[in-house]
Structures are given as C-alpha cells and as structure tokens.
Amino acid sequence: MNEITDNLTVLAVDDEPPALDELAYLLRAQEEIGVVHTAGDATTALRVLRDGGIDAVFLDINMPGLDGLELAGILRNFAVSPAVVFVTAHDDRAVSAFDLGAVDYVLKPLREERLAEAVRRIAERRRPAAQATSDTGQSDDVIPVELGGVTTLVPRSSVHWVEAEGDYARLHTATGSHLVRIPISTLENRWADAGFLRVHRSYLVALPLVTGIRSVGSGLVVCLRGDSNSLPVELPVSRRHTRELKDRLIRGPMQSWTSR
C-alpha cells in the first residue's frame, strides 16, 4: 500500500511482453492506482507478492508453467490475499475465475474504460459499507433490535447476510448477530434494490460482499468476504436460486462487457 496516498499498488502479470506493456500503461493511467509492478510469469509474480503490499493482481490466464487460474488458487491461501482481476482473450473461463473469488473478468483486446470499471470495483471493495451507501445517495434502512431492555439501531449497510429462523430473521454483521421478528421474505422484498439477494430459503446475502461462488459436491456455495472484525463466510446456494445468482454475478456483467 502506498504510504503517502490511498492509491492502489497493483501487479500486472502476462507472459507476452507487448500485452504486459499495454496493461501496465493503461493501469498507470488510472487515478486510483499509484504503483504498478509487472511480472512475465507466475513464478516472478509470486516473488513480488510474497514481499507484500500488493492490493490487486491483474492476471492473464494462459501462461507457461503455472497458469493464471492456478496462481489465483495459491493467492487464496495467503493470510491477506490481494484482489484478483483476470485479463484474458478467452471468454469461456469466467465461471472458473469467479469460483476462485475474482473481482472482475476483463476481455482482450483491452479498452481503457473497461479496465477503469475493474479498478473501480476494487476501490469500492476497500471502502466501508456505510460510505459506499452514502456515496450512492440511497437512504439506509435502520432496524431497531431490543435485547434486555436495550434498543440497538442496526443499519442495513452493516448487515452482511441474513439467516431465517422460523418467523424471525438473524442479521449477521461484522460485530455480531441480531435476532429480529421480521420474516426473511419481508427483508428480501424490502432490500432487493439495495443489493441483497436470496440464495437459499434460509439465507439472504449482500451482493457487494460476495467474492465468488464455488462448487461443493453436487451443489454451490457463495463466498462472502470478511473484514477486520469478521471471518469470510460460505453459505449454501439452493438449486432454485442458482440461476438468478449466476445471472447477477456472471452472466449479466459478461453481456454488458461483450456488448461494449
């Protein structure tokens, strides 16, 4: 992380020198980026990454030795893993990329505005949820929670996911959970426009916190990032909700990228 500004320090990885030069040039043109490191293969990239301080990796998929997907898999095991954006000419690896928690999937040939969108996604992930809400201008729902004669006001922006408990719902936040006498279906309808999506009859998740989806046996789980106060969470996705989740996370964005 740059010590003087809050700009991103990123690593560009591509085994083709012209493509790497172009990617680095376009990244340096982004206001949110302060320092751009480069690597021509996964081994060199790992040496840079192990020194720490990298906020995001912009990564080609097809490379000799370790490919981009394999490198991303290794990064998931880092104590503090950087955000990963795949930059590739192949449009058939998106599901695998998002299974590994990719923030974005940018198709070659590169366009500056498309790369800027990926950088914006990374920058937004670093902002507190409450700040992101205020930036959109959308009012924040507040739910009063009573416990032991004390009423606590829980803002919607602090909720990571919701768990159904009969006619009640448990709101999971970074600092704990709160049981409220509100059916999960009511919260699903009320919070749909605020980025919450039902992924299971028992779970409602905040999409901005989703880092990816992955296969487990014959099913899927959705992965939610943690923060300084909470650990990452994986929640099951039911068959009936799988299509909508993939539409929101993968198919919809992919269509908008390829149509530009």
Number of C-alpha atoms within 10 A of each C-alpha: 15 14 6 7 10 12 17 23 19 27 23 24 29 27 18 12 12 10 16 20 15 12 23 21 13 16 23 16 12 17 11 18 20 18 16 18 16 19 19 17 22 23 13 12 20 15 11 16 21 11 8 13 15 22 22 23 26 28 30 29 23 16 17 11 11 14 17 25 21 13 18 25 14 13 20 15 9 11 7 12 17 22 24 27 26 26 25 22 15 14 13 9 14 20 19 15 24 22 19 22 24 22 20 26 28 25 20 13 10 16 13 14 12 15 22 17 13 19 23 13 16 21 18 14 16 13 11 12 18 13 11 16 16 12 9 8 8 11 11 15 13 13 16 13 15 13 11 5 7 8 11 13 11 17 14 22 20 18 22 24 23 24 20 19 16 11 11 14 24 20 22 17 19 15 11 10 17 19 17 18 12 16 16 25 17 10 17 19 12 12 17 13 10 18 12 23 22 25 22 18 15 18 22 25 24 21 20 18 19 20 22 24 26 20 13 9 6 5 12 18 19 22 21 22 17 15 10 7 9 12 11 12 14 16 18 20 23 17 12 11 14 18 14 16 18 16 13 13 20 17 16 12 15 18 11 9 13 10 7 8
